Amino acid sequence: MTAWQQAISSWRPPRALHRQCLCVLALGLSLHWVQAQAHLMPPQRGTLNFVNGGVYVVLSLPVSAFPYASDGLAHGMSQAAYARHLPRLTADVQAQVQLWDDEGPLLLEGTFLNFSPPDEDPAGPATQLVVLGRFQLRHPQDAYNGQLRYRVTLYGDQPDEQRIVVTATRADPVTGEKQRQLLVFGPEDPEHLLFPSAMAVLRDDMRLGATHILSGADHLLFLLAVLAGLTSWRLVLMTLTAFTAGHAATLSLSLLGGVQGPSAVVEPCIALTLVGVVLHDGWTARNGRSMSTPMRLWLVFGCALVHGLGLAGALEARGLDRQHLWQSLLGFNLGIELVQLAIGVAFLGLMRGLRLGFPPGVEMRVRQGLSVVALCGGLLWLVQRLSV
């Protein structure tokens, strides 16, 4: 061996150079992984992984959520625009992708945005940005106390960009088994509790059930159409209970047993139940007939079976915590029932006030007016939903 060969074989790099080489290698591997994630992560999908007191984020966001970076493109972001607006893009992501604990929001650290053009056009505009980062928990036990909230408020301008689905994963502290939670974000539901307790699920889904009935015009109008033909407190209570039992049955079968109906069929059928109830009540009144209480309850129960399929879609779209599925179902149905009872009490109170404070016949005209409104609404929805 020559002296030159001996010198080369005996040379050892300084410790600082070791560290530099390792850093370069780690950076290269991380960039390769990020590029792979950009293509593997579907649009509007993401993950949250709890590891050693930190929460690691991967999130694919539509670039139309950042209109200032479009540079006049109809849909997409050029690489030049991405480079020019990168500081503002990063700041917007950190401000609108947040993890909250009891003390306030946590900063998304090490935020990295990946520009991901289509595979077939590497030089073309990108429609998605993949976000990577990490939240450092102030209190590591927060990963298990059900108090963390994840908030995402970046949505695109297209209908299919108004929904972001995130899978949260953590290890059970005792068994080490992975626990997962599906989170569905949208403009009307931008924040979710991570791995909540059973009572928190019950409470949140009671609120969701109440909100859904109050914001669902077809369900609300069906309820008023049914109430328009009732005069006694006892019959109102029994009818509302039958309605709740009916939609609870199909809601449970849908979420637990996989029994589902396509939206293109379910939605027109919901409108049809509204039209059918109004026409039936009008026909019996015009012919001087009356329906027995058991028959009316079975009619309402049957209509509610159809409504339950629509409610199942709303609950499923929100994202279900499968570890607390029964609490979710119970809370959702309780929220619906409480709102229905409140509407029933208010309706009968109003009718009683009309009966006592106005000339005879006013109450009946109000009831008939509600039926006409319900019929018109049902026919309009039926035509719209059949024409889609």
Phi, psi and omega in degrees: 000131181285167178298324179296316179295320178296322180294319180293316183291333182268353183285136176235132182292149176300156181300323180297322179293325175304312182296319180297317180296319179297321180296317179298317179297316180296319179296317179297318178295319182293321178294323177295319180293320179298317180297321178295318180298322183300325182269337181275334182279115181294160178302141179056038174235160180195172177223153171231122181238122178273118181217118171050053176078006177232161178236114183268134188245132164230127187210127177261121184242145177288138181290342178290352172287349179237072187299334181292343183261011183281335182054037176085356178290143181296320181202109180135173181225128178283161180294327178294317178294322177300313181295322183289324185258009186305316179300318180290322177301315180297317179296319179295318178298315181295331180278336187240001169240101191228147171246127183248137167245191183296341183263355179129191183285148174259146181280134174283103185272157178058035185296126179231126177253131181251122176280120188233089176288164179299149179301324183283348180216075184301336181265000184274180180287153178260145175256352180225146169244131177262124182259134172233145179181186184212133170263127174268119181290134175292324180229106184306332180292346178298339178296344185233002182262003175067028182248354182280140177236134179253131186232129177228124182233026179251108182229154182276182182262001178260151181304322181280000177254013181263013184219128179235128183248125183235138175253119177263138183226137173213163178263136176298130185294341182261306185269339184080359179289147180285136174245137183236149176222132178265128181239130179241118183255149175201171181304329180269350182217068189275358186224139180224146174279132182270127179045061184287165175284167180300320181292324178294321177297315179301315182293314182294323182281337169297316177297319180296317179298317179296317181295322183294319179294316182292332180263352180267097186298323182291318177295319182294318181290326175298318179298316179293325178296321178292317182294333183300336180260009183247146182233344184249148178300319183296316181291324177298313181298316180294320181292316179295323177294321177296321179296315178296317180298321181294309182287334176293326181295307181287331176298315179293316179298324181291314186278330182262325185251000178076013178282114184224155175237141179297141182302327181295339178261317186296313185297314174298326179293326176297315177297324180294324177297323179294314178297317182297317180297315181296314180296321179294314179297321178295320180294317180293322179292321181291330181262010177066027180253163177223146180269138178295154181303314179301320180295320178296319180296320179292325177296313179296319179299316179297318177295323181294332176300321178290317180298327180299327178294324176291321178294325179298321178298321179294318181289320180293321181295332180287333185100124185252141171273101186295340178285342180231045186295319181294320178296324179295314179296316181297314181297317180299314181290324177296318178299318178296314183296318181297318178294319179298318179296319179297319178294319179298316179296316180296321181294312181292326175297320178295316180296322178294319178297320177295322182293323185271330188253357183229163180299156177303141179101339180294317180301316181296321180293324177295318178297317179295323178297319177298319180296320179295317179298317180296319180296314180297317178297317179297317179295319179298312179296322180298314179296314181299315185286333176282337183271353181287000000 
